[in-house]
Amino acid sequence: MEKFTTLTTVAAVLDRPNVDTDLIIPKQFLKRIERSGFGQFVFNDLRFLADGSKDPDCALNQPRYEGAGVLVSRENFGCGSSREHAPWALMDYGFRAVISPSFANIFENNSFKNGLLLIVMSADETDRLIKLIEANPGYQLSIDLAAQTVTGPEGFAAKFDIDPFRKELLLNGWDDISLTMKKEDKITAYEQGHPRPWQAATKAA
């Protein structure tokens, strides 16, 4: 998993509440067996018309948001199904962080396990930030995970809370596999003491 320490990038706005996982990555695109390649389909029903062309009225298709690495949205982001493809798609598209007043629990857990930073801001702070982004094309945010701050032009500055364990994982780029491999010496020693590891609880014949 890629480390997350600091990030300075263009911020994009999806100004709607209750963005569910089927909107983030529609069900018809869940057939891939890899974690990559989902970015092209993110927010497919918003970004594209029925004929497959880009919808010019979709905010995410605006040139001002090209290359955005942070998405700012309204409350209850990531609700709906438990599909892990949602954070995969957002990250594959280029987002490293999402800012919202609240996130759905399962989406939140899936995101942190995959290295997507979720930042909770109050509804008032989020509203102010959305207005600043919309009023200033190319608006950039700077996120410092260690300091737990988000700053931007026009005097925007906010602190955010994060679980200390999740913070440590993101700063070091550790996922579940990485944590397991940190105990590789103990795992190896255990296996060497059991000729049949799959029968470790029984006496070898």
N, C-alpha and C positions, 0 to 999 in steps of 0.2 A: 504494500500500500504506500502511495506517495505521501511524504511528510507534508504537513501543513504548518507553516510558521508565520509568514507574512504574505500578504497578497495585495497588490494595487492593480485595479482593473476597472474597466467600464462597467457600470451597473445598469441592468435592464429591469423594467417594471412589467409585472403581470397583475394589473389592478383589478383583482377579483377575489372574493373569499371562497373557501371550500373547494380549492383546486384538488380534485381527486386523482388517484393513481391511474385511472383509465384515461383521464385527460392528459396526464403527463406522458404515458406510453400506452396507447390503445391496445386492446387484447389481441387484435389480429397480427401484431408484430412480436408476439412473445414466443415464436417458434424457434428462434435462434438458440443454439446451445452454448455460444460464447457470451462473455460479458460485454464484449465490444460490438460496435455496429448499430447500437440502438439510438445513438444521437440524431441520426438523420430522420427518425420518426418522432422525436420528442414534440409534444403538443401538436401532433399531426392534424387533428381536427380543427385546430385554431389557425395553424400556419398555412394550410393548403385548401384550395377549393376542390370541388368534386372532380374536376378534370385533371387534378394533380399540379396545377400551377399555384404559385404562391399568392396568398390573399393579401392584396396591398393594404387592406384595412387592419390587418393584424399588427399590433405594436411590435411583436418580436421580429417581424420582417423589416422593420425600419432600419435604414443604414446607420442611424445614430446608436443602435444597440449591437452593431457588428463586433464580434470578438468579446462580448460581455462575459465576465467570469463570475459575476454575482447577480442573483435574481432576487428582486424584492416583490413580495406579494402580501396578500391580506391573510386574515386568520384562518385557522384550521387547514393549513396547507398539508397535502399528502394524505387526506382522508380516503376512505374507500377500501379497496382490497389490499392484501398484504404483500403484493408482488414486489420482490427485491429489484425487479427490472427498472422501477421508477428512479432510484438513485443512480443506477447504472446509466440510464438514458440521459439524465441531467448532466452527469459527469462527462459522458462521451460527447455530449453537445458542446461542453466547454465550461460549464458552471462548476466552481469549486466551493461555493457557499450559497445558501439561501437565507434570506432575512424575512421574518414574518412574526406577527404577534403570538402565534401558536402553531404547533405542528401535531399531526396525528401520531399516536404513540408508536405504532408498528413502523410507520415510515421513518420516524425519528431514530429508532433502533437500527433499522436497515441502513440508514444514511451514515451514521457514525461508524458502523462496522465496515463500510466501504470507503471511508475517507471524505465524505461530503460534510462540510461544516454547516450546522444549522444554528442560526443566531436568532434568539427570541428578543424582540423589542416591544415596548408598549405600543398600543394602538396609536397613541398620539405621536410617538417618535416615528413610527412607520409611516404615518400619514404625512408628517413633515418631510421625511426622506423622499417619499414618492413625489411630492410636489417639487422638491428641489431637482430631482432627476428629470422630471418631465419639463421643467422650465430651463434646463441647461443641457443641451445636446452634448454628448460625450462625457457626461458627468462621471467622474471616477471616485471610487471608494478605496480606502486603505484599511485592511484588517490586520491587526496584530494579535495573534492568538495568545501569545505569552502574556501580554498586557491586558488582553480581553477588551480591546477597544476597536471601534469603527469610526473613522474620520473621513471627512470629505470637504470640498470647497464650500464657500458660503457659510463657514463657521460650524458645519455639522460635526458633532462629536458625541459619541455614546459609548457607554460601558455595557458589557453583557456578561451574564453568568453562564458557567458551563461546569458540568460534573468533572471533578478533578481527575478521575480515572480516564474519562473520555478525552480530556485535554491532553493527558500524558500520551495516550495512544496516537492521537493525531500529530502531536509534536514530533514523535519518534517514528511515525509511519508503521506502527505495529497493528496487524490484524490478528484474528484468532490463531491463524497458523503460526505467525511470528511469535506469539506468546507461548504456544506449545513448543516451538523449537528452542526457546530460551531454556527449556528443561531437557534438552536433548541428551545431556550426559546422564541424567537420572533415568530417562526412558531407556537408554542403551544399557545401563547397569541393571535395570530391572529385567529387561529382555534376556540378557546374558545369564541371569540366574534362573531362567525358566526355559528349558529346551523346547517346550511347547507353549508359547505365550498365550495362544488361544484357549489353553486348558490350564491357565495359571491357578485357578481355584481348585483344581483336582490333582490328585497324586498321579504322576506319570506311571504308565504301565511298565 
